[in-house]
Amino acid sequence: MKRFLLVLILVLTFGFTAVEAQNFSTHQVKSGETVAGIAKRYFITPADIYKLNPDAKKALKPNTVLIIPLSKASKPKVTINKELQGFVSHKTRRKETLYSLSKKYNVEEEDIKKYNKFLYANPLRKGDKLQIPKYKITEIVEEVATTKPYTVLPKEGKWRIAYKFGITIEELEALNPDMPEVLSEGAIINVPNLNKEEQNKFDDQYSYYKVLPKEGFYRLKLKLGLEQEELEALNPELKETGLKSGMILKIPHNNEIEGGVISEEEAVNLSNKILNNETKHIAIMLPFRMHRVDFDSISDAKKSLEKDPYLNASLDFHSGVLMALDSLKSLGVSLKVDVYDTRYEVSEVSRILRENNFETVNAVIGPLTPASFNKVATELKKYNTPVVSPIGTNLKLYDNVFQSRPADNLLKTKVVNFVKSDTLVENIIIIADTKHVNRANELKHEFNKAKVVYSRKNKEGKDEFFVTKEDIETVLKPGKNIVFLETKNEGYASNVTSVLASLNNKINPEKPEVPAPEIILVTTNINSAFEGDQINNTHLSNLQFHFATASKEYSENDNNAFVKKYNKIYNITPNKRAAKGFDLTMDVVLRIVTSNDLYASVINAPLTEYVENKFAYKKKLFGGYYNDSVYLVKYDDLTIVEVKQ
């Protein structure tokens, strides 16, 4: 036993000697401490700690002893400022020396000599009368800059900059609390203070992947087909930091990966790229049907407004157009704008086209209705005049047509890919009514292990549009369950969401050790059934209801300039039609003043984003252009928020 203790003492002795020789120290972790906080205390980086303490990546437990590499410390420069406050008289006693006096009065020997100049030529003797200086000592600490200003380069967005400096998008946003969603070329932001050789280089020969919450190397292997060693070879910093949610990884190109891979396209801010100061000419075509409005009295005019949905829609959209024109004017854009009332009549559209010159028009926005829109598009093909549809989805895409509203199948694809990207899902359930059997079959084809639940039927075989608690309980599993709900029936949507909410996170009292089912609700077709009076929004929030949409809802907390100004002018918050009028007009005009024409802008500005809408136009091989960009959103605490992927 004594021999063992002797060996242990020798090992520890040599161990600590080696640590001291390499300029290391140790730190015992206290409750509540973090790696970042400890690193800051010793003037090193978290990566320096992780390199010598790899277990700290998993968890930092109290009383853990960390090895601290003091040689890596970048200590701040400290300047000592001494301000003379006066003197103390001192008569030298036997055996006193300059050294002992300097320690007694906490001054330097040179300071004593400075004010007792005879000591430069003579030694200190007993009985010498001295003036000992008194100083006010101030330490000026020059902070080591942890961040530095950075100028945004062309094509750089948040994720590229985050990757370049080895941080997550969330960490970049924390360094820049007022940073806009879309970065402008030339903007100045804060980034970590890294030398150029320490920065990651973007390589367009690779894809880039954003690590999702709770993803480890095992799940990434299943999803990306890459071993941990392969990921670390492409991303050397992983060996020091480990995986972090939100970090950007470089990976080989793989078209089969459907979730987490970052699109190369980032939204472009066109407002500071205006190149063409020539006056542009646009036309707006809307079915106001002003000839049907009774202007005899205010009450009669109000009745006309209440009765005519086309007039209402046109006025809302046009109010957004007017706001956009005002904003464009403030940017220095010169515009000629013609507004036409199509009256919801193809014959009126023909008359407008016949009696007005559209050869010099740079773009036409509208009409709203399919027949009128097709008439305008076909007639203006000969001039190659772009015609932009605000709301249509199943249009004939002639070469000069721009369909600004994304197609419904794009919404479905967005939701399906979101579900496929979630590697933590234990179970998938499809709930549908009999009118949505085809959609249920399509989803079953995508997720062949999914369970399908249809609404109950009566004796005659007709759909009753309800399910029971038992119908759903039998197909739920412990852990994460994603449930597709496909219906256009409000009562059915209300019934299903109520049942799901009652089962969400409910522990079985007979089997308390079994994890409760966590239910995430999704749909591939958002419609009025999910927005009616029978729907309980608390249930939707409880179920984190996810869906894809062509336009997201602006948040009143965003302090949006358009919303504030609209509210001030019209004394009402803008609805979706007004927001679409603003967004679409801003986009069309900014595209034609920053490129040769609307067609060229598809290449120069692959993705743009405004208040509620974004536009990423793609060209059909034989035909026109369609918007290929949608939002994924979810209910969160009774509000609808965008899901960042």
N, C-alpha and C positions, 0 to 999 in steps of 0.2 A: 504493500500500500504506500509506504514512504517513497519507494522507488518510483511509483506511478506519479505521485505528487511532484517529485523532483523533475521528472520528465515534462510534466504539464507546465511547471513554472518556467523551465528552460524554453519551451515552445512559445509560451506567452511573451517571455522576455524578448526572444529573438523576433517574434512577430511584431511587437510594438516598436522594436528598434528599427525594423525594416520600414514600418509605416512612417516613423519620424524621419528616417533617412530620405524617403521619397517625398517629404513635405506633405504628409497627410495628417488628418486629425479624425476624431470620431464625434458623433453627435447622437445623444439618446433622445429618441422621439417622445415628445410630450403629447398628451391628449389634445386634439384639435389642430395640431400642426399639419401643414401640407408641404409637399415637395417644393412647390413654387416658393413658399414662404421661407423654407430652410435655405434654398438656393440663394434667395435675395439676401439673407442674413450673412452668408459667407462670400457674397459677391461672385457666385458662380452660376451656371445655368442648370435647369432641371436635367438636361441631357448629361451633364457631368456627373450628377448623382446617380442617374439610371445606369450609367456605364459601369460603375463599381458596385451598384446595389440593384441588380436586375429584379429582385423580388418586390422592390418598391413600386414597380409598374402595376402590380396586381392590387396591392393594398398597403397602406402605411399604418401599421399598428403601434399603439403607445408602447414605450420601453424598447422598441426596436433600435439597435445600434447601427447607424449609418457611417460609412467611411467617407470622409470629406476631402477631396483633392485640393488642398490649399494652393498648390502650385498653379491651379487653373484660375485662381481668383483675380478679378479685375478690380482691385481696390480703388476707391475714389481718392483723388488727390486732396490732401489736407494742408492748408496754409495756416501757420500760426501767426497771429497778429498780436504784438505786445504794445500796450499803451502805458506810458509812464504815469503813475499816480502820485508819486512823492518818494520820500526817503525815510529810512529808519537809521537812527544813530547807533553805532555799536563800538564798544571798546574791546579790543582783542585781549583774550585771556591766554594763559599758558597752555600750550599744546593745541590751540585752535589753528586750523589751516584754511586755505581758500576753499579746499574741497568740502571740509566740514561746514563752513559757513554757507556755501552754495546749497548744500542739502538742507541746512537749518532754515534758510530763508526762501528756498525753492527758486533760486536764480542760477544763472550760469556764472562760472568763474570769470569769464570775459566781461560779464555785466558789472561785476564788482570792480574789476580793474578799470573799466571805462569811466567810472565816477570817482575813482581813487587812483589817479594817474601815477603816483609815486610807486605803485606796486609793479609798474612795468620795469623799473630799474632796480628795485629793492625787494628783498623777501619780506614776508609778513612777520611782524615782531609783536611780542606782548606789549600791550599798552597803546598800539596804534588805534587812532580814532578814524572810523570808517563811516561812509555814507552808503547804506545798502539800498539799492533801488527797489521800489514796489511797483509791480506791473499789473495791469488788467489784461488777462490772457483770453483771447478769443480764437476759437478754431473755425476756420472757414472751409467747409467740406464741399468740394466740387463734385456734384453728382455725376456718376457714370451714366451716360445716355443709353437707355434701353430701347428707345425708338428713334427714328429719324424720318424726316420728310421724304416723300417719294412722289415722283411725277408719273401719272398714269400714261402708259404708252398706247399706241394704236392697237385696237382689237383686244385690249386687256379689260377683263371684268374681275369681279370679286374672286372667283375660284382660281383664276390663273395667278393672281397676285398672292393669294393664300398659299398656293402650291409653291410659288417661287420662294417664299420666305418660310416655308415649313410650318405653317400654322393652319388652323381650321378657319372656315369662313366666319364662324361665330366669333372667334378670337380677333379676326380682322375687324369685324363690326364693333367689337368692344373697344378696340383702339381708336375707332372713329365713330363715336355715337351719332354724329349728324351726317354720316355718309349716305348719299342717295342710293336708291335701289339700282339705278343705272349709272355707271361711272362714265365721265366724259374724258376724252383724250386731253391730257394736259392738266387735269385736276391734281391737286396736292393732297396727299393723305399720309397718315402715320403708319409705318411698318417697323418690324423688329430691326435693330441696329446690327445688321449682318454685313460682312464684307462681301464683295462681288463673288469671290471664289467659294464662299459658303452658301450662296443662293442656288436653288434648284433651277435647272434650265428646261424650258418647255421644248418638247420635241413632238412635232406633228405626225411623226411616224408611229406614235403610240396613242392609245386611248387613256382617259383619266377617269378614276372611279372615286366617288365620295363614300367613305365608310359609314354605314348606317348604324343606328343605336344597337348595342348588344351584339354586334358582329365581332367574332373572333377569327383566328386563323382557320379553324376547322370549318366554320360556315363559309368563309371566303373560298376555301378549297372546293367546297361543294358547288358554289355559285360561279366562281371564276375559273375553276380547273387549275389553280396555281397552288403549289406547295408554299409553306412559310418561307423556305430558303429562296424560292424563286421571287417572291414578293420583296424579300429583304435585299436581294441582288439588284432589283430595279429601284428600290427605295431604301438606300443604306441607313437612313435615319431611323428606320423601324427597329434596328438592333438596339438603339439607345432609348427611344421613347415608347416603344410598343405601339399597339393599335389604339387610336383614339377616335371616338365617334365624331364624324364631320371632317376628318383629315382627308386630304386628296392623295391618291396613290396613282402612280404611273403603271399601266398594265398593257399587255399586247392588244392589238386590235382584235375584237371578237364581236361579230354582229349578232351572235345568239344571246348575248347577255342583255336582259331586258329591264334591269332596274339598277339604279345607282350610277351607271355610266353617264358622265356629264356631256351634254351636247356641246359641240364646238361653237354653236351659235350663242352669243350673248347679246342682250338688248343694246341697241345703238341709240345714243342721244343725238338726234339730228339738229336740235335747236342751235348748236354752236358750230355747225358745219355748212351754213348757208354760203353758197358760192355764186349763185345767179341772182343779180339784183334787178333783172328785167321784170316788167309787169307780166304776171301769169294770169291766165283766163280759165276759170272753172265755172261749171254750171251745176245747179242743184235742182233736182226734179222730185217733187213730192205731191201726193194726192190731197192737197188742202180742201178741194171741193168748195171753194169760197162762194161759188155761185149758188150754193144751197143754204148758205147762212142767212138767216132773217135778221137784218140790221135795223128793223123798225124800232126796237127798244132794246135796252140792256138785258132784260129778262128773256126776250125772244132769242137774242144772240147766245145767252147762256144755255138755253134749251137746245139750240143747234149744236153747241159744243158737246153737251151731254149725250146727244143722240148719235153723233157721227164719230165712230171709232177711228176712221181714217184721218179726220181733221185733228183729233186729239193726238194721234201718233205723229202726224206731220208737225204740229206745233211744238211738241216735246223735242223731237229731233232737231227742228229748226232753231230752237232756243239754244241747244248745244252748239250748233253751227255758228250762231252769232257770237257766242263766247269764244269759240276758236278763232274766228276772224279778228276779234279784238286782240287776242293773245298774239296772233301772227303779225298784226300791225305793230305791236310793241317790239317785235323782233326785227322790224324793218322790212318785212315782206310786202311787196307791192302786188295787189290783186285786183282783178276785175271779176266780179261775181254776178252771174245771172241766176235768178230764182224763178222756176216755172211751176205753175199749178197744173198737174197732169189730169186732175179731176177724176182719177181712177177710170179713165176712158182711153182705149188704144187710139181711137179716132182723134182725140185731143192731142195725144203724143205725136201722131202723124202730122197734125197741123203745126205744132211747135217746131218739129224738125224741118218742115217744108218752108216755113216763113222766117227761120233764123239761120244764121251762118255758124255752123259748128266746125268748120274746117280749121279754124285757129284755136279751138278750145283745147286746153292741155289735159283736162279730165272732166268727166261727168260723174257726179255722185247721185245715184238713184236711177230710175224710179224704184219705189218700194215693191210694187206688185209684179209677179212673174211675167204676165203677158206684156205689160207696158215696158218692162225692162228688156225683154227679148227684142221688142220692136226697136228700141233705141240702139241696142248692141248691134243688131244686124244692119241697121241703116248707117251707123257710124263706122262700120268696118272699113269702108272705102277710104276714110280719112285716117285710119289707124288710131282713132281717138279712144283712149282708155275709158271704159265704163265700169264704175265700181258699184257693186250691189251691197247695200247696208245690211240686209236681213236674209236674203235668199240662200238656200242650201242645195237645191236640186236644179241648178241652172244649166243651160246649154253653154258650156265654156268655149265660146268663140275666142279667137286669138286676142281680141281686145277686151275680154271680160276679166274683171278681178272680183272674185267671190270672197268678201271680207269675213263672212260668218263661217266658222269651221263646220265641216260635215259631221253628221251625227255618228257615223262609224268611227270618226277620230275620237269622239268622247268615249265610246265603248272601249277602244283600244287602249286609251290612257288608263282606264280603271283596271282592265285586265292585266296590263303590264305592271301596274302598282301592286296588285295582289301577287303576281308571280315573283316580284322582287322581294317580298317579305319572307325571309327564310325562317322566321320564328312561328309560322302558322302551323298549328297542329291539325286543323280540320277546316274544310270548306263546305258550306251548305248553300243550296240554291232554292229560294222560295219564290214561287210564281203563281199567277192565276192562269186559267185555261186559255186566256187570250195571248199569253206570253210563253206558250209551250216551245215555239221555235227559238226564242231567245234562251230559254232554259237549256234546250238541246245544244245550242251553240256554246254555251258556257260549260256544259258537261263535256263537250269535245275538247275544250281548252283545259279543263281540270277533270280528268277521267275518274279520279277517286272521290269526287264531290258527291254529296248526298242531295237528293232532290225532294222537296216537299211542295205539293200542290194544294191549292185551296180546296176546301170541302165542297161536295156537291149534294144536291137534294135528290129525292127519289126519281125525279124525271131526268137526272143527269145534268141539270143546270148548275152553274157555278154559284155558290153561296157567298163567296168572297170572305172567308174567314178560316183561320186555323185554330187548333186548341193548344193549350200549354203542353199537353202530352205529345202532340205531333212533333214539336220542336225539341222537347226534352230528350226524346229517344235518339236524336241524331247529334246532339251536342256532345263534345268531349271536354275533359279537363284541359286547361290551358287555353291558348289563343284560337278562337273560331272566327273566320270571316264569313259573313252571311250576305249573299246577294239577294236583294229584294227587287223583283221585276213586275211592276204593275202600273196601271194608270187609274186605278180605282182608289179613291181617297179613303173609303171605309176600310178596305183591305189593308192599305198602308197603315192606317191607324191601329187596326187589330194586331197586325204583325209586330209593329214597333212596341206596342204595349206589352205583348207577351215576351218579346226579347228583352226589354228593359227589366221585367220582373225576374228574368233568369240570369241576367248579367251579374257576374261576380258573386253568385249565390252558392254558398257552401252547403253540401248535402249533410244534414245533421246526423244521418246514419253512418256517413263515412267522412268524418271531419278531417281525416288525414289526406284526403284526395283534394288536389288543387281545384278551386272553383273555375268554371268556364268564363273566359274573358271574351266578350262578343264585340266585334267591329262590324258595323253595318255599311254596305256599299250598294250602289246601283249603277247600271250602265246607261240608264236613261232617266235623267232628272226631269220631272214634269210637275204639273200642278197638283198631282195626288200627294206629293210630299210637302206642299205649301198651304194646304187648305186649313179651315178652321178646326177640323177634327184631329189634326196632327198636333201632338204634344212635343214642342221643341225641347223640353227638358229630357224627354226620352231620346231624341235625336242626339243631344249633347252627351247623354249618358252612354250612348252606343258609338260615339265618335263617328257619326254618319259621314262617309266619304262619297264624293261624286265628282265627275268632270263637268266643266262648264265653259262656254265660249267667253264669258266675261265674269270676273270676280267682283265682289262687292267692295267698294272702297270703305275704308275704316274712318270713322269720324275723328279718331285719335291721330290720324296721319297729318292733320293740319294742312290738307290739300288746298292749294291756292284756287283751283277751279271751283271746288265745292263751296269755299268761303265766299268767293265772288258771286257765284250763282245765287247763293242764299241771300246775299246782300241785295242783289238786283231784283230777284223774283219773290223774295221772302218765303222760299220753300226749298227743301233739299232736292237736288236733281235726281230724277229717276233714271232707270237704265237706258231709256230711249234718248234722254238728254245727254247722258254720258257717252253713248255711242255716237251721237251727232258731233260732240266735241272731239272725241278720240279719232274718229274716222276723218274728219275734216283736217285736223292737225296733221295726221299721218299722210294723207294724200298730198297736201300742199307742201309739207316739209320734204317729202320725197321728190317732188318735181323741182324744188329750188335747191336741192343738194345733189341732184344728178341731172343728166341730160334730159331724161323724161321718166315717167312712171315705170316703164319697162326696165330701164337701166338700174333703177333703184332696187330692184329685186336682188341684184348682185351686190350693190354697194351698201345696202342696209338690209341684211338678211332677217333681222329681227328688231322690231320696235315695240315699245310699250308705253302706255299712257295711264289714264285714271283707272279704267276698268277693263280695257281691252289691249291685246297685243296682236301684232301682225307679222307673220312669217310666210311670205308668199312663195309657193312652189309652182312651176309651170308643168302642165300636162304635156306629154310627148307630142300629141297632136291636139292643140287647143290652148285655152287661156290659163289663168292663174287662180289658185285657191289658197286660202289661209290654212296653214298646217300647224297652228299653235293653239293649245287650249290650257286651261288651268285645272289643277287638281286641288280641291278644297275640302274642308271638313268642318263639322260643327264642333266648337270648342267653347265651353262655358257660355252657351246660348248665343254665341256669335259665329260667323262663318269666316274662317281664316284659310289662307293659302297653305298648302302642304309643300314644303321645300323638299325636293328629291335630289 
